[in-house]
Amino acid sequence: MEKITDKITALAPHANYFSLEFFPPKTDMGTTNLRARLSRMSRALRPLFVTVTWGAGGSTSSRSLELAEICQRQLGLTTCLHLTCTNMSQKVVDEALEVAKEIGIRNILALRGDAPREDEYRTEGQDLETGEKFVWAVDLVRYIRKQHGDYFCIGVAGYPEGHSDESNPIDQDPRRDMPYLVEKVQAGADFIMTQLFFDVNAYLDYEKLVWGWQDGVLSDIPIIPGLMPIQNFQILKRTTKLSHAKLPAAILRRLEGVKGDDESVKSVGVDILSEIVGDIQRTKLPGPRGFHFYTLNLEKAVSFILERCHLIPPSTPDPNDYESSAIDDSLGPTLNAAPIIHLSNGTPKLTKASIRRPSSPHNHIVSDSGSQTSGTTSPFDRASRATTLAISHGVGSLGREATWDDFPNGRFGDARSPAFGEIDGYGGPSLHLSPAAARAKWGSPMSRVDISKLFQQHIIGELDQLPWSEGGLNEETSMIRDKLCHLIEERRWWSVASQPAVDGVRSDHAVFGWGPKGGFVFQKAFVEFFIPETDWKNILRPHLVSANIAPEVSWYAAPCPSFAGDGASLFQSSEEPTAVNSVTWGSFPGKEIVTPTIVEEVSFRAWVEEAFGMWAEWEQCYAPGSVSRQVLEEERKKCWLVNVISHNYRDDQRLWEILLGAKQ
């Protein structure tokens, strides 16, 4: 039960160290697979400590504590639990700190979290909380010190490019943040962990600023730079937008040249992060220098960066190393090793290998480790450290199985992956806007018609963001813009995700292309939308299950969990629970088929909870009793979320004919 600062102090003066961040997966299968990944990474990489992000509220916070216990108690890793203070009661904070103590955690990263919801925007019927009020991170630092003395080592956030609350920051300046940072340290903070950045000069300037501030008042506090391996171009763009981190022009040029090929993006990303680490390493400190990596629950890229930068601590060779039996040397330790999937039911299926832009397609070999009898040992558990590192690199059959999900595809990826969902370090349902910013962007809806107008403005490009979409629509959506507008205008059905049908266009197509040159790509059309319960039950569902239509479509549907009682029993689908619908796939010379985008029950169920959770957050931007609050709540209460897939990928009109052909 060591403190992070004690571990840093015990290192040699010029030693390097690193730490890794993980977030609680959204599904039970993801959690199981993350535990195996954590075990492997802890043996192969030996981080000084790991951090676990905090999900505010309900099951998400419980998952954070469960993951923290796995890391600290089961795997023996020095663990730092994130704890956000805003929109959190004193009771929840107290309970989290007590659980942390019980499982042996002595390190807390005290963060502010999302912009606070003012008391006047609390949930309808919710009593005002008594006790401490947490508005800023310094409030949480003071409270922890007051209640627990020096039991916990406390970290706080630093912002090399300046802190900003809103999506359009003006005059971000780290100097403006310094008085608040001093206040946090004087309140009891022990170390600073920075937000992610890609501008190495901005970070080095930040170190000088902090350690030289006011004649050295902060000169002794450790600063750990936060770095995010580049997993995908779209994830990078989304994350830098949310964090307000700048992408230097030189880095952006390197990535834009390969942005259509996820493997190339990841490979260039390893180069870029390794260069950033190297530049920081060359600036010597009197004490140890650390690096913190936001892993996004993935392992291959970070393991390459750590090895290339010589950050992995040395170890004594294992005389029982069975590397030759675990690693297929003919493949070599390349970043292009093929992804292998582990499915719980042992049935071979194609699933995603990329976020719409894969470039190493392979069929997936299945290994059902769940079928092992007691007393048997997984090859991963028997592997030596050298072997385990090679596995984390994706080398050989074990490596491909371990890193099968190395190309995430957000919520349309595989729910068995620890990285399933919108992986960007900002997990969980959230508007990523303050109430004031949300009201400025979306106004004050007074009726269902007003809500429809917002969806339509987003579809036609007049509104860049909705609660379920944080950027403008991609180019392929323009091909079906009129269809989506018809759904809104004629039916008041509000789409949140969609794609058009594509029948074998070349992989270098300007709009639909992805993957290596010389290939062909395909898509089934699908659309996901909110629909009134009466329309679903009386109009659309009867149409979809009719004899003429049913063979052509697959569909999933669920009501808002908050108002539906036993939501599990109300869930409806045309498919068996284990069915997987591949809706994007590609065929390439010398490659096997890959399907980067899938729709399945387990991922849809997880998304239903998040989608309606975002809607509830939108409601809470308006005062209780206000017309806007009432209208939004009433619409959420009577809506279902539905996903419909047309299997006729050769007819780009068929899905829309089916939907608009439902008799009113």
Sequence and secondary structure as in RCSB ss.txt:
>XXXX:A:sequence
MEKITDKITALAPHANYFSLEFFPPKTDMGTTNLRARLSRMSRALRPLFVTVTWGAGGSTSSRSLELAEICQRQL
GLTTCLHLTCTNMSQKVVDEALEVAKEIGIRNILALRGDAPREDEYRTEGQDLETGEKFVWAVDLVRYIRKQHGD
YFCIGVAGYPEGHSDESNPIDQDPRRDMPYLVEKVQAGADFIMTQLFFDVNAYLDYEKLVWGWQDGVLSDIPIIP
GLMPIQNFQILKRTTKLSHAKLPAAILRRLEGVKGDDESVKSVGVDILSEIVGDIQRTKLPGPRGFHFYTLNLEK
AVSFILERCHLIPPSTPDPNDYESSAIDDSLGPTLNAAPIIHLSNGTPKLTKASIRRPSSPHNHIVSDSGSQTSG
TTSPFDRASRATTLAISHGVGSLGREATWDDFPNGRFGDARSPAFGEIDGYGGPSLHLSPAAARAKWGSPMSRVD
ISKLFQQHIIGELDQLPWSEGGLNEETSMIRDKLCHLIEERRWWSVASQPAVDGVRSDHAVFGWGPKGGFVFQKA
FVEFFIPETDWKNILRPHLVSANIAPEVSWYAAPCPSFAGDGASLFQSSEEPTAVNSVTWGSFPGKEIVTPTIVE
EVSFRAWVEEAFGMWAEWEQCYAPGSVSRQVLEEERKKCWLVNVISHNYRDDQRLWEILLGAKQ
>XXXX:A:secstr
   HHHHHHTS TT EEEEEEE   SSHHHHHHHHHHHHHHHHHH  SEEEE    SHHHHHHHHHHHHIIIIIS
   EEEEEE TT  HHHHHHHHHHHHHTT  EEEEE  S    GGGS TT     S    SHHHHHHHHHHHHTT
SSEEEEEE TT   SSSS  S  HHHHHHHHHHHHHHT  EEEEEE S HHHHHHHHHHHHTGGGTTTTTS EEE
EE     HHHHHHHHHHHT    HHHHHHHHTTTT HHHHHHHHHHHHHHHHHHHHTS  SS EEEEEE TT  H
HHHHHHHHTT S      TT  HHHH  TTT S TT       TT       SSSS  SS        GGG  TT
   HHHH  HHHHHHHHTT HHHHHHHTTT S  GGGS TTSTT S  SS  SS  SS HHHHHHHH    SHHH
HHHHHHHHHTTS   BTTBSS   GGGGGGHHHHHHIIIII  EEEEEE  EEEEETT TTT  SSTT EEEE  
EEEEEEEHHHIIIIIHHHHTSTTTGGGEEEEEEE TTTSSSHHHH EESS TT EEEEEEEE TT   EEEEEEE
HHHHHHHHHHHHHHHHHHHTTS TT HHHHHHHHHHHHEEEEEEEES TT TTHHHHHHHTS  
